[in-house]
Amino acid sequence: MKFIDLFAGLGGFNLALTRNGHECVFASEIDAGLRKIYLQNHGLLPQGDIRAIKAKEVPEHDILCGGFPCQPFSKAGEQNGFKDEKSGDLFYHIIKILRLHKPTFIMLENVANFERHDDGRTWRIAKNILTDLGYEVDIKKLSPHWFGIPQIRERVFIVGSRKGLAHFKWPEKQLVNGDMSITSVLDRFPDDARYLSEQVVNCIDAWQLFLDNYPEDMNLPSFPIWSMEFGATYPFEEETPWKIGPEKLRKYLGSHGKSLENLTDEELFLALPSYARTKEDKFPDWKIRFIKQNRKLYEDNKEWIDEWLPNILSFPSSFQKFEWNCKGAERNLTKLVLQCRASGLRAKWPTTSPSLVAMTATQVPIITWENRYMTPRECARLQSMDTLRCLPEGLTSAYKALGNALNVEIVNRIAQSLIIDEKNENKTPKLEHEVEVV
């Protein structure tokens, strides 16, 4: 069958559907660099911004695919949804194409939050529009690690069919025989590895010292550890620092117990944690809870924390926060996978990679036992894109493209159940990445 690939990126839909014998007849991608890469990998030059393309300029096709921009629906963004001025309207350009060409099948992908966005109203609007166009539709959240691929990356997939979905079944979660490990996608000391900076190494050492000092008979906190709250006394429960104003605020202590007494108004708020500078009368419940938990953590462990605290003071604020996401693991960071996020240094089991994100190269998963970041080629394997010949030049561009990509194996499994050709219904391609199940 013929398909089109909208918001094409590195061509995850193309890789999956051509594997199953389908032909890509049109692609659209706004990024000029990715259009060149797409041509090199898939032999087709995508058109540019879909907003500049008329529906009648798109060739006839049987399958419409698209991983439409996720920022308007992501929990990390402002969650403006379809109201987003830059990219929220792009869904409606998909609708224009569907209305004119009426392809038999639809395959769409977005962030896990899409289904829940705006209390579910966003999905209900999208579903009603697609239903009115003659499609039976369904939605499901899937992650590569459900199918033996060592990356936790929850995304929603939307399928639609003008033939109905009685024939369709979502891929079932599989239990991999044996422990999953991120090492299955890693090279050993690859030549193009980017090693950790001295600052990152020192930050990891500082948090390792924290773990070494933490009482052995106590579980590590499940909440994010915000070292800025160690010694801080500024108000946070009934009123915010912004609400009480500079004069009253000077009576308190800021980040890491710093005195606010003789500071200017500008210096005053810079001496608070960034999350406490917001101009609001009351903090949200989750922020109040985290601050309270961290202050209690400090009070219960003040003696050894005060001795440890100077080790963390010289780092940027994102390195002054820590998340232990591997309950029960040995307290040894050199045996875990780490990731530097705005929310802090995050420690995870080495069974799976954290979700790749389309941000900066510093947020790429850290392979601590080799003191380096994952390479772009290793990240491509996490997206089941190991057959791609070319990746964008430059680490930042490559990581960004892979962070925006979808997992090819998941699409492959969905496509094999969704896309039925009445002439060849019994010819089902074999999965290339079958895993042994128990």
ABEGO torsion letter per residue (X at the ends): XBBBBBGAEAGAAAAAAAAAGBBBABBBBABAAAAAAAAAAAGBBBBBBAAABBAAABBBBABBBBBBBAAAABAABAGAEAABAAAAAAAAAAAAAAAAAGBABBBBBBBAAAAABGGGAAAAAAAAAAAAAGBBBBBBBBBAAAAGBBBBBBBBBBBBBAAEAAABBBBBBBBBBEBBBAAAABBBGBAABBBBBAAAAAAAAAAAAAAAABBAABBBBABBBBAAABGBABBAAABBAAAAEAAAAAABBBBGGBBAAABBAAAAAAABBAAAABBBABBBAAAAAAAAAAAAAAAAAAAAAAAAAAAAAABBAAAABBBBABBGBBBBAAABBBBBBAAEBBBBBAABBBBBBBBBAAABBBBAAAGBBBBAAAAAAAAGAAABABBBBEAAAAAAAAAABBBAAAAAAAAAAABBBAAAAABBBBBAABBBBX
